[in-house]
Amino acid sequence: IMVGNCQNKKSMAYVGNVVAFIKFLLENSSKGMSIYNYADSPDLNMNELVKLIQNELGIVKKGLRIPQWLGLSIGHLFDFLALLINNTFSVSAVRIKKFCANTTFDTQKLVLLTDFKAPYTLKEGLKSTIKNEFINQKK
């Protein structure tokens, strides 16, 4: 089930690029300390992310899409039920809000202060992850 218009963007990093970035810094940085928020760019929106995953897994059917207000209402309903039975559910208003929010990191410092070039695009990294975690597991 998709909630909202799914134009919200999510920053992600492919583990192969994170490792390459750490190696790059170890080999090219001077002494001292720097803090970076590493993320691969460009950020994908939820529509792009879901489409990529569906394509890689061979999923052709469309999922259900509901408006954000309805998703939030359902989340609040689950919050109320959780309160009544003193338990938690995987669906909640907070999770719906998080799903619909932009969660991106500014990587300008990384771009401006280093000459690092990621060895893989984010899409290549996602495809590799899907292949290794899901497709090859079936064999």
MIGU-948625 format. One record per residue (C-alpha): x, y, z; residue in three letters. Coordinates in Angstrom, 1 decimal, m for minus. Each point is the difference from the previous one (the first is absolute). Last residue first. Layout:
<pts>
(pt (X Y Z) 'ALA'),
...
</pts>
This chain:
<pts>
(pt (17.9 m20.3 m6.0) 'LYS'),
(pt (m2.5 2.3 1.8) 'LYS'),
(pt (2.8 1.8 2.0) 'GLN'),
(pt (1.6 1.1 m3.3) 'ASN'),
(pt (m3.1 2.1 m0.8) 'ILE'),
(pt (m0.5 1.5 3.4) 'PHE'),
(pt (3.2 1.2 1.7) 'GLU'),
(pt (2.5 m0.2 m2.8) 'ASN'),
(pt (m2.1 1.2 m2.8) 'LYS'),
(pt (m1.8 2.6 2.1) 'ILE'),
(pt (3.3 1.3 1.3) 'THR'),
(pt (1.5 0.1 m3.5) 'SER'),
(pt (m3.0 1.9 m1.4) 'LYS'),
(pt (0.2 2.5 2.9) 'LEU'),
(pt (3.7 0.5 m0.6) 'GLY'),
(pt (m0.5 0.5 m3.7) 'GLU'),
(pt (m2.8 2.5 0.6) 'LYS'),
(pt (2.1 1.9 2.5) 'LEU'),
(pt (2.8 0.3 m2.5) 'THR'),
(pt (3.1 m2.0 0.7) 'TYR'),
(pt (3.7 0.9 0.3) 'PRO'),
(pt (m0.9 3.2 1.8) 'ALA'),
(pt (2.4 2.9 m0.9) 'LYS'),
(pt (1.8 1.6 2.8) 'PHE'),
(pt (1.7 3.3 m0.7) 'ASP'),
(pt (m0.6 1.2 3.5) 'THR'),
(pt (m0.9 3.3 1.7) 'LEU'),
(pt (m2.8 1.3 m2.3) 'LEU'),
(pt (m1.8 m3.2 m0.7) 'VAL'),
(pt (0.2 m1.5 3.5) 'LEU'),
(pt (m0.9 3.4 1.4) 'LYS'),
(pt (m3.0 0.2 m2.4) 'GLN'),
(pt (m1.4 m3.3 1.2) 'THR'),
(pt (m3.2 1.5 1.5) 'ASP'),
(pt (m2.0 m3.0 1.4) 'PHE'),
(pt (m3.5 m0.9 m1.1) 'THR'),
(pt (m2.9 m1.3 1.9) 'THR'),
(pt (m3.0 1.5 m1.8) 'ASN'),
(pt (m3.2 m1.0 1.9) 'ALA'),
(pt (m2.7 m2.4 m1.1) 'CYS'),
(pt (1.5 m3.1 1.6) 'PHE'),
(pt (0.8 1.9 3.2) 'LYS'),
(pt (m3.5 1.3 0.3) 'LYS'),
(pt (m1.4 m3.6 m0.5) 'ILE'),
(pt (2.4 m1.3 2.6) 'ARG'),
(pt (m1.0 2.7 2.5) 'VAL'),
(pt (m3.7 m0.8 m0.6) 'ALA'),
(pt (0.6 m3.6 0.7) 'SER'),
(pt (0.2 m3.3 m1.8) 'VAL'),
(pt (2.4 m2.6 1.3) 'SER'),
(pt (m2.4 m0.5 3.0) 'PHE'),
(pt (0.7 0.4 3.7) 'THR'),
(pt (m1.7 m1.4 3.1) 'ASN'),
(pt (m2.0 1.2 3.0) 'ASN'),
(pt (m3.3 m1.2 m1.4) 'ILE'),
(pt (m1.8 3.4 0.0) 'LEU'),
(pt (3.2 2.0 m0.7) 'LEU'),
(pt (0.9 m2.2 m3.0) 'ALA'),
(pt (m3.6 0.4 m1.3) 'LEU'),
(pt (0.4 3.8 0.3) 'PHE'),
(pt (3.3 0.0 m1.8) 'ASP'),
(pt (m1.5 m2.3 m2.7) 'PHE'),
(pt (m2.8 2.5 m0.6) 'LEU'),
(pt (2.5 2.8 m0.1) 'HIS'),
(pt (1.9 m1.8 m2.7) 'GLY'),
(pt (m3.2 m0.6 m1.9) 'ILE'),
(pt (m0.7 3.7 0.1) 'SER'),
(pt (3.5 0.8 m1.1) 'LEU'),
(pt (m0.4 m2.3 m3.0) 'GLY'),
(pt (m3.3 1.6 m0.8) 'LEU'),
(pt (1.5 3.5 0.1) 'TRP'),
(pt (2.9 m1.2 m2.1) 'GLN'),
(pt (m2.2 m1.2 m2.8) 'PRO'),
(pt (0.0 m3.7 m0.8) 'ILE'),
(pt (1.8 m2.0 m2.6) 'ARG'),
(pt (m0.5 m3.7 m0.4) 'LEU'),
(pt (2.7 m1.9 m1.8) 'GLY'),
(pt (0.4 m0.4 m3.8) 'LYS'),
(pt (0.8 m3.4 m1.4) 'LYS'),
(pt (3.1 m0.5 m2.1) 'VAL'),
(pt (2.5 m1.3 2.5) 'ILE'),
(pt (3.1 m1.3 m1.7) 'GLY'),
(pt (2.2 0.3 3.0) 'LEU'),
(pt (2.4 2.6 m1.6) 'GLU'),
(pt (m2.9 1.8 m1.6) 'ASN'),
(pt (m2.0 0.2 3.2) 'GLN'),
(pt (3.0 1.3 1.9) 'ILE'),
(pt (0.7 2.7 m2.6) 'LEU'),
(pt (m3.7 1.0 0.0) 'LYS'),
(pt (m0.1 0.1 3.8) 'VAL'),
(pt (3.1 2.3 0.2) 'LEU'),
(pt (m1.2 2.3 m2.8) 'GLU'),
(pt (m3.4 0.5 1.6) 'ASN'),
(pt (1.6 0.4 3.4) 'MET'),
(pt (2.2 2.9 m1.2) 'ASN'),
(pt (3.6 m0.7 m0.8) 'LEU'),
(pt (2.9 2.1 1.3) 'ASP'),
(pt (2.6 0.8 m2.7) 'PRO'),
(pt (2.3 m0.7 1.6) 'SER'),
(pt (1.6 m2.5 2.3) 'ASP'),
(pt (0.1 0.9 3.7) 'ALA'),
(pt (2.8 0.7 2.4) 'TYR'),
(pt (m0.5 2.5 2.8) 'ASN'),
(pt (3.6 1.0 0.7) 'TYR'),
(pt (1.9 0.8 3.1) 'ILE'),
(pt (3.6 1.1 m0.1) 'SER'),
(pt (2.8 m0.7 2.4) 'MET'),
(pt (3.7 0.8 m0.1) 'GLY'),
(pt (2.9 m1.3 m2.0) 'LYS'),
(pt (m0.1 0.5 m3.7) 'SER'),
(pt (m2.4 m2.0 m2.2) 'SER'),
(pt (0.7 m1.9 m3.1) 'ASN'),
(pt (0.6 m3.7 0.8) 'GLU'),
(pt (m2.3 m0.3 3.0) 'LEU'),
(pt (m2.6 2.3 m1.7) 'LEU'),
(pt (0.0 m2.1 m3.2) 'PHE'),
(pt (m0.4 m3.3 2.1) 'LYS'),
(pt (m2.9 1.5 1.9) 'ILE'),
(pt (m1.6 1.1 m3.3) 'PHE'),
(pt (0.6 m3.4 m1.7) 'ALA'),
(pt (m1.7 m1.7 3.0) 'VAL'),
(pt (m2.9 2.4 m0.2) 'VAL'),
(pt (m0.3 m0.5 m3.7) 'ASN'),
(pt (m0.1 m3.8 0.3) 'GLY'),
(pt (m2.6 0.4 2.8) 'VAL'),
(pt (m2.4 1.9 m2.4) 'TYR'),
(pt (m1.2 3.1 1.7) 'ALA'),
(pt (m3.5 1.4 0.3) 'MET'),
(pt (m1.7 3.4 0.2) 'SER'),
(pt (m3.8 m0.3 m0.3) 'LYS'),
(pt (m2.2 2.4 m2.1) 'LYS'),
(pt (m3.7 0.7 0.4) 'ASN'),
(pt (m1.9 m0.2 m3.3) 'GLN'),
(pt (m2.0 m3.0 1.3) 'CYS'),
(pt (m3.4 1.7 m0.7) 'ASN'),
(pt (m1.3 m1.2 3.4) 'GLY'),
(pt (0.1 m3.5 1.5) 'VAL'),
(pt (1.1 m3.0 m2.0) 'MET'),
(pt (m1.4 m3.4 1.0) 'ILE'),
</pts>
